[in-house]
């Protein structure tokens, strides 16, 4: 599980609340809160 405001690494993360996917393209990118519902917990896809 990944949490918003952390830097979990490159990959695609799926919101645990609504299923929206967020892709991080760089190892140093910070995972934002879900752009659809504001949730901060994600699963790596």
mmCIF file of the N, C-alpha and C atoms, coordinates in Angstrom:
data_MODEL
# 
_entry.id   MODEL 
# 
loop_
_atom_site.group_PDB 
_atom_site.id 
_atom_site.type_symbol 
_atom_site.label_atom_id 
_atom_site.label_alt_id 
_atom_site.label_comp_id 
_atom_site.label_asym_id 
_atom_site.label_entity_id 
_atom_site.label_seq_id 
_atom_site.pdbx_PDB_ins_code 
_atom_site.Cartn_x 
_atom_site.Cartn_y 
_atom_site.Cartn_z 
_atom_site.occupancy 
_atom_site.B_iso_or_equiv 
_atom_site.pdbx_formal_charge 
_atom_site.auth_seq_id 
_atom_site.auth_comp_id 
_atom_site.auth_asym_id 
_atom_site.auth_atom_id 
_atom_site.pdbx_PDB_model_num 
ATOM 1   N N  . UNK A 1 1  ? 0.847   -1.179 0.000   1.00 0.00 ? 1  UNK A N  1 
ATOM 2   C CA . UNK A 1 1  ? 0.000   0.000  0.000   1.00 0.00 ? 1  UNK A CA 1 
ATOM 3   C C  . UNK A 1 1  ? 0.888   1.237  0.000   1.00 0.00 ? 1  UNK A C  1 
ATOM 4   N N  . UNK A 1 2  ? 0.502   2.214  -0.777  1.00 0.00 ? 2  UNK A N  1 
ATOM 5   C CA . UNK A 1 2  ? 1.224   3.478  -0.844  1.00 0.00 ? 2  UNK A CA 1 
ATOM 6   C C  . UNK A 1 2  ? 0.319   4.586  -0.300  1.00 0.00 ? 2  UNK A C  1 
ATOM 7   N N  . UNK A 1 3  ? 0.951   5.604  0.269   1.00 0.00 ? 3  UNK A N  1 
ATOM 8   C CA . UNK A 1 3  ? 0.207   6.713  0.854   1.00 0.00 ? 3  UNK A CA 1 
ATOM 9   C C  . UNK A 1 3  ? 0.584   8.021  0.168   1.00 0.00 ? 3  UNK A C  1 
ATOM 10  N N  . UNK A 1 4  ? -0.414  8.882  -0.055  1.00 0.00 ? 4  UNK A N  1 
ATOM 11  C CA . UNK A 1 4  ? -0.177  10.185 -0.663  1.00 0.00 ? 4  UNK A CA 1 
ATOM 12  C C  . UNK A 1 4  ? 0.872   10.946 0.142   1.00 0.00 ? 4  UNK A C  1 
ATOM 13  N N  . UNK A 1 5  ? 1.622   11.768 -0.548  1.00 0.00 ? 5  UNK A N  1 
ATOM 14  C CA . UNK A 1 5  ? 2.729   12.606 -0.056  1.00 0.00 ? 5  UNK A CA 1 
ATOM 15  C C  . UNK A 1 5  ? 4.015   11.819 0.147   1.00 0.00 ? 5  UNK A C  1 
ATOM 16  N N  . UNK A 1 6  ? 4.006   10.505 -0.145  1.00 0.00 ? 6  UNK A N  1 
ATOM 17  C CA . UNK A 1 6  ? 5.251   9.738  -0.092  1.00 0.00 ? 6  UNK A CA 1 
ATOM 18  C C  . UNK A 1 6  ? 5.802   9.610  -1.506  1.00 0.00 ? 6  UNK A C  1 
ATOM 19  N N  . UNK A 1 7  ? 6.995   9.063  -1.636  1.00 0.00 ? 7  UNK A N  1 
ATOM 20  C CA . UNK A 1 7  ? 7.637   8.826  -2.928  1.00 0.00 ? 7  UNK A CA 1 
ATOM 21  C C  . UNK A 1 7  ? 7.836   7.318  -3.091  1.00 0.00 ? 7  UNK A C  1 
ATOM 22  N N  . UNK A 1 8  ? 6.765   6.621  -3.516  1.00 0.00 ? 8  UNK A N  1 
ATOM 23  C CA . UNK A 1 8  ? 6.817   5.161  -3.584  1.00 0.00 ? 8  UNK A CA 1 
ATOM 24  C C  . UNK A 1 8  ? 7.570   4.599  -4.776  1.00 0.00 ? 8  UNK A C  1 
ATOM 25  N N  . UNK A 1 9  ? 7.975   5.454  -5.715  1.00 0.00 ? 9  UNK A N  1 
ATOM 26  C CA . UNK A 1 9  ? 8.711   4.987  -6.889  1.00 0.00 ? 9  UNK A CA 1 
ATOM 27  C C  . UNK A 1 9  ? 7.842   4.957  -8.130  1.00 0.00 ? 9  UNK A C  1 
ATOM 28  N N  . UNK A 1 10 ? 8.505   4.720  -9.279  1.00 0.00 ? 10 UNK A N  1 
ATOM 29  C CA . UNK A 1 10 ? 7.801   4.678  -10.569 1.00 0.00 ? 10 UNK A CA 1 
ATOM 30  C C  . UNK A 1 10 ? 6.746   3.591  -10.562 1.00 0.00 ? 10 UNK A C  1 
ATOM 31  N N  . UNK A 1 11 ? 5.638   3.869  -11.240 1.00 0.00 ? 11 UNK A N  1 
ATOM 32  C CA . UNK A 1 11 ? 4.591   2.861  -11.363 1.00 0.00 ? 11 UNK A CA 1 
ATOM 33  C C  . UNK A 1 11 ? 3.216   3.478  -11.395 1.00 0.00 ? 11 UNK A C  1 
ATOM 34  N N  . UNK A 1 12 ? 2.221   2.613  -11.443 1.00 0.00 ? 12 UNK A N  1 
ATOM 35  C CA . UNK A 1 12 ? 0.828   3.031  -11.449 1.00 0.00 ? 12 UNK A CA 1 
ATOM 36  C C  . UNK A 1 12 ? 0.201   2.603  -10.133 1.00 0.00 ? 12 UNK A C  1 
ATOM 37  N N  . UNK A 1 13 ? -0.557  3.512  -9.552  1.00 0.00 ? 13 UNK A N  1 
ATOM 38  C CA . UNK A 1 13 ? -1.172  3.295  -8.248  1.00 0.00 ? 13 UNK A CA 1 
ATOM 39  C C  . UNK A 1 13 ? -2.674  3.524  -8.364  1.00 0.00 ? 13 UNK A C  1 
ATOM 40  N N  . UNK A 1 14 ? -3.460  2.625  -7.765  1.00 0.00 ? 14 UNK A N  1 
ATOM 41  C CA . UNK A 1 14 ? -4.916  2.666  -7.859  1.00 0.00 ? 14 UNK A CA 1 
ATOM 42  C C  . UNK A 1 14 ? -5.500  3.079  -6.512  1.00 0.00 ? 14 UNK A C  1 
ATOM 43  N N  . UNK A 1 15 ? -6.350  4.101  -6.530  1.00 0.00 ? 15 UNK A N  1 
ATOM 44  C CA . UNK A 1 15 ? -6.990  4.596  -5.315  1.00 0.00 ? 15 UNK A CA 1 
ATOM 45  C C  . UNK A 1 15 ? -7.797  3.471  -4.664  1.00 0.00 ? 15 UNK A C  1 
ATOM 46  N N  . UNK A 1 16 ? -7.609  3.288  -3.368  1.00 0.00 ? 16 UNK A N  1 
ATOM 47  C CA . UNK A 1 16 ? -8.325  2.241  -2.643  1.00 0.00 ? 16 UNK A CA 1 
ATOM 48  C C  . UNK A 1 16 ? -9.797  2.587  -2.452  1.00 0.00 ? 16 UNK A C  1 
ATOM 49  N N  . UNK A 1 17 ? -10.154 3.858  -2.630  1.00 0.00 ? 17 UNK A N  1 
ATOM 50  C CA . UNK A 1 17 ? -11.535 4.282  -2.430  1.00 0.00 ? 17 UNK A CA 1 
ATOM 51  C C  . UNK A 1 17 ? -12.367 4.233  -3.726  1.00 0.00 ? 17 UNK A C  1 
ATOM 52  N N  . UNK A 1 18 ? -11.860 4.856  -4.790  1.00 0.00 ? 18 UNK A N  1 
ATOM 53  C CA . UNK A 1 18 ? -12.682 4.980  -6.003  1.00 0.00 ? 18 UNK A CA 1 
ATOM 54  C C  . UNK A 1 18 ? -12.099 4.284  -7.233  1.00 0.00 ? 18 UNK A C  1 
ATOM 55  N N  . UNK A 1 19 ? -10.844 3.803  -7.155  1.00 0.00 ? 19 UNK A N  1 
ATOM 56  C CA . UNK A 1 19 ? -10.261 3.062  -8.266  1.00 0.00 ? 19 UNK A CA 1 
ATOM 57  C C  . UNK A 1 19 ? -9.536  3.901  -9.304  1.00 0.00 ? 19 UNK A C  1 
ATOM 58  N N  . UNK A 1 20 ? -9.486  5.219  -9.113  1.00 0.00 ? 20 UNK A N  1 
ATOM 59  C CA . UNK A 1 20 ? -8.766  6.071  -10.058 1.00 0.00 ? 20 UNK A CA 1 
ATOM 60  C C  . UNK A 1 20 ? -7.290  5.702  -10.032 1.00 0.00 ? 20 UNK A C  1 
ATOM 61  N N  . UNK A 1 21 ? -6.672  5.644  -11.219 1.00 0.00 ? 21 UNK A N  1 
ATOM 62  C CA . UNK A 1 21 ? -5.255  5.294  -11.307 1.00 0.00 ? 21 UNK A CA 1 
ATOM 63  C C  . UNK A 1 21 ? -4.406  6.542  -11.505 1.00 0.00 ? 21 UNK A C  1 
ATOM 64  N N  . UNK A 1 22 ? -3.282  6.568  -10.807 1.00 0.00 ? 22 UNK A N  1 
ATOM 65  C CA . UNK A 1 22 ? -2.305  7.658  -10.905 1.00 0.00 ? 22 UNK A CA 1 
ATOM 66  C C  . UNK A 1 22 ? -0.975  7.019  -11.288 1.00 0.00 ? 22 UNK A C  1 
ATOM 67  N N  . UNK A 1 23 ? -0.319  7.553  -12.313 1.00 0.00 ? 23 UNK A N  1 
ATOM 68  C CA . UNK A 1 23 ? 0.969   7.015  -12.755 1.00 0.00 ? 23 UNK A CA 1 
ATOM 69  C C  . UNK A 1 23 ? 2.083   7.979  -12.403 1.00 0.00 ? 23 UNK A C  1 
ATOM 70  N N  . UNK A 1 24 ? 3.126   7.449  -11.778 1.00 0.00 ? 24 UNK A N  1 
ATOM 71  C CA . UNK A 1 24 ? 4.325   8.224  -11.477 1.00 0.00 ? 24 UNK A CA 1 
ATOM 72  C C  . UNK A 1 24 ? 5.407   7.806  -12.466 1.00 0.00 ? 24 UNK A C  1 
ATOM 73  N N  . UNK A 1 25 ? 5.972   8.772  -13.173 1.00 0.00 ? 25 UNK A N  1 
ATOM 74  C CA . UNK A 1 25 ? 6.948   8.484  -14.223 1.00 0.00 ? 25 UNK A CA 1 
ATOM 75  C C  . UNK A 1 25 ? 8.390   8.545  -13.759 1.00 0.00 ? 25 UNK A C  1 
ATOM 76  N N  . UNK A 1 26 ? 8.629   9.098  -12.593 1.00 0.00 ? 26 UNK A N  1 
ATOM 77  C CA . UNK A 1 26 ? 9.993   9.274  -12.108 1.00 0.00 ? 26 UNK A CA 1 
ATOM 78  C C  . UNK A 1 26 ? 10.113  8.711  -10.701 1.00 0.00 ? 26 UNK A C  1 
ATOM 79  N N  . UNK A 1 27 ? 11.255  8.150  -10.398 1.00 0.00 ? 27 UNK A N  1 
ATOM 80  C CA . UNK A 1 27 ? 11.500  7.544  -9.089  1.00 0.00 ? 27 UNK A CA 1 
ATOM 81  C C  . UNK A 1 27 ? 11.290  8.533  -7.942  1.00 0.00 ? 27 UNK A C  1 
ATOM 82  N N  . UNK A 1 28 ? 11.531  9.830  -8.192  1.00 0.00 ? 28 UNK A N  1 
ATOM 83  C CA . UNK A 1 28 ? 11.422  10.831 -7.138  1.00 0.00 ? 28 UNK A CA 1 
ATOM 84  C C  . UNK A 1 28 ? 10.092  11.548 -7.074  1.00 0.00 ? 28 UNK A C  1 
ATOM 85  N N  . UNK A 1 29 ? 9.126   11.156 -7.936  1.00 0.00 ? 29 UNK A N  1 
ATOM 86  C CA . UNK A 1 29 ? 7.815   11.810 -7.924  1.00 0.00 ? 29 UNK A CA 1 
ATOM 87  C C  . UNK A 1 29 ? 7.066   11.521 -6.621  1.00 0.00 ? 29 UNK A C  1 
ATOM 88  N N  . UNK A 1 30 ? 6.343   12.522 -6.157  1.00 0.00 ? 30 UNK A N  1 
ATOM 89  C CA . UNK A 1 30 ? 5.526   12.376 -4.953  1.00 0.00 ? 30 UNK A CA 1 
ATOM 90  C C  . UNK A 1 30 ? 4.111   11.970 -5.349  1.00 0.00 ? 30 UNK A C  1 
ATOM 91  N N  . UNK A 1 31 ? 3.565   10.983 -4.663  1.00 0.00 ? 31 UNK A N  1 
ATOM 92  C CA . UNK A 1 31 ? 2.211   10.521 -4.935  1.00 0.00 ? 31 UNK A CA 1 
ATOM 93  C C  . UNK A 1 31 ? 1.222   11.548 -4.379  1.00 0.00 ? 31 UNK A C  1 
ATOM 94  N N  . UNK A 1 32 ? 0.370   12.109 -5.253  1.00 0.00 ? 32 UNK A N  1 
ATOM 95  C CA . UNK A 1 32 ? -0.596  13.104 -4.786  1.00 0.00 ? 32 UNK A CA 1 
ATOM 96  C C  . UNK A 1 32 ? -1.837  12.421 -4.206  1.00 0.00 ? 32 UNK A C  1 
ATOM 97  N N  . UNK A 1 33 ? -2.661  13.164 -3.480  1.00 0.00 ? 33 UNK A N  1 
ATOM 98  C CA . UNK A 1 33 ? -3.963  12.607 -3.108  1.00 0.00 ? 33 UNK A CA 1 
ATOM 99  C C  . UNK A 1 33 ? -4.735  12.285 -4.386  1.00 0.00 ? 33 UNK A C  1 
ATOM 100 N N  . UNK A 1 34 ? -5.690  11.392 -4.306  1.00 0.00 ? 34 UNK A N  1 
ATOM 101 C CA . UNK A 1 34 ? -6.488  11.015 -5.480  1.00 0.00 ? 34 UNK A CA 1 
ATOM 102 C C  . UNK A 1 34 ? -7.124  12.257 -6.090  1.00 0.00 ? 34 UNK A C  1 
ATOM 103 N N  . UNK A 1 35 ? -6.940  12.459 -7.406  1.00 0.00 ? 35 UNK A N  1 
ATOM 104 C CA . UNK A 1 35 ? -7.513  13.638 -8.056  1.00 0.00 ? 35 UNK A CA 1 
ATOM 105 C C  . UNK A 1 35 ? -9.042  13.577 -8.151  1.00 0.00 ? 35 UNK A C  1 
ATOM 106 N N  . UNK A 1 36 ? -9.632  12.390 -7.971  1.00 0.00 ? 36 UNK A N  1 
ATOM 107 C CA . UNK A 1 36 ? -11.087 12.252 -8.078  1.00 0.00 ? 36 UNK A CA 1 
ATOM 108 C C  . UNK A 1 36 ? -11.810 12.393 -6.744  1.00 0.00 ? 36 UNK A C  1 
ATOM 109 N N  . UNK A 1 37 ? -11.250 11.784 -5.694  1.00 0.00 ? 37 UNK A N  1 
ATOM 110 C CA . UNK A 1 37 ? -11.980 11.773 -4.420  1.00 0.00 ? 37 UNK A CA 1 
ATOM 111 C C  . UNK A 1 37 ? -11.179 12.312 -3.229  1.00 0.00 ? 37 UNK A C  1 
ATOM 112 N N  . UNK A 1 38 ? -9.868  12.571 -3.418  1.00 0.00 ? 38 UNK A N  1 
ATOM 113 C CA . UNK A 1 38 ? -9.062  13.121 -2.333  1.00 0.00 ? 38 UNK A CA 1 
ATOM 114 C C  . UNK A 1 38 ? -8.493  12.087 -1.371  1.00 0.00 ? 38 UNK A C  1 
ATOM 115 N N  . UNK A 1 39 ? -8.782  10.810 -1.603  1.00 0.00 ? 39 UNK A N  1 
ATOM 116 C CA . UNK A 1 39 ? -8.260  9.743  -0.751  1.00 0.00 ? 39 UNK A CA 1 
ATOM 117 C C  . UNK A 1 39 ? -6.732  9.726  -0.795  1.00 0.00 ? 39 UNK A C  1 
ATOM 118 N N  . UNK A 1 40 ? -6.107  9.237  0.264   1.00 0.00 ? 40 UNK A N  1 
ATOM 119 C CA . UNK A 1 40 ? -4.643  9.227  0.279   1.00 0.00 ? 40 UNK A CA 1 
ATOM 120 C C  . UNK A 1 40 ? -4.029  7.835  0.296   1.00 0.00 ? 40 UNK A C  1 
ATOM 121 N N  . UNK A 1 41 ? -4.842  6.801  0.115   1.00 0.00 ? 41 UNK A N  1 
ATOM 122 C CA . UNK A 1 41 ? -4.316  5.434  0.132   1.00 0.00 ? 41 UNK A CA 1 
ATOM 123 C C  . UNK A 1 41 ? -4.495  4.762  -1.218  1.00 0.00 ? 41 UNK A C  1 
ATOM 124 N N  . UNK A 1 42 ? -3.414  4.129  -1.686  1.00 0.00 ? 42 UNK A N  1 
ATOM 125 C CA . UNK A 1 42 ? -3.374  3.517  -3.009  1.00 0.00 ? 42 UNK A CA 1 
ATOM 126 C C  . UNK A 1 42 ? -2.751  2.136  -2.941  1.00 0.00 ? 42 UNK A C  1 
ATOM 127 N N  . UNK A 1 43 ? -3.123  1.289  -3.900  1.00 0.00 ? 43 UNK A N  1 
ATOM 128 C CA . UNK A 1 43 ? -2.466  0.000  -4.117  1.00 0.00 ? 43 UNK A CA 1 
ATOM 129 C C  . UNK A 1 43 ? -1.674  0.093  -5.399  1.00 0.00 ? 43 UNK A C  1 
ATOM 130 N N  . UNK A 1 44 ? -0.496  -0.527 -5.433  1.00 0.00 ? 44 UNK A N  1 
ATOM 131 C CA . UNK A 1 44 ? 0.279   -0.546 -6.672  1.00 0.00 ? 44 UNK A CA 1 
ATOM 132 C C  . UNK A 1 44 ? -0.379  -1.514 -7.646  1.00 0.00 ? 44 UNK A C  1 
ATOM 133 N N  . UNK A 1 45 ? -0.491  -1.098 -8.905  1.00 0.00 ? 45 UNK A N  1 
ATOM 134 C CA . UNK A 1 45 ? -1.140  -1.929 -9.933  1.00 0.00 ? 45 UNK A CA 1 
ATOM 135 C C  . UNK A 1 45 ? -0.090  -2.807 -10.580 1.00 0.00 ? 45 UNK A C  1 
# 
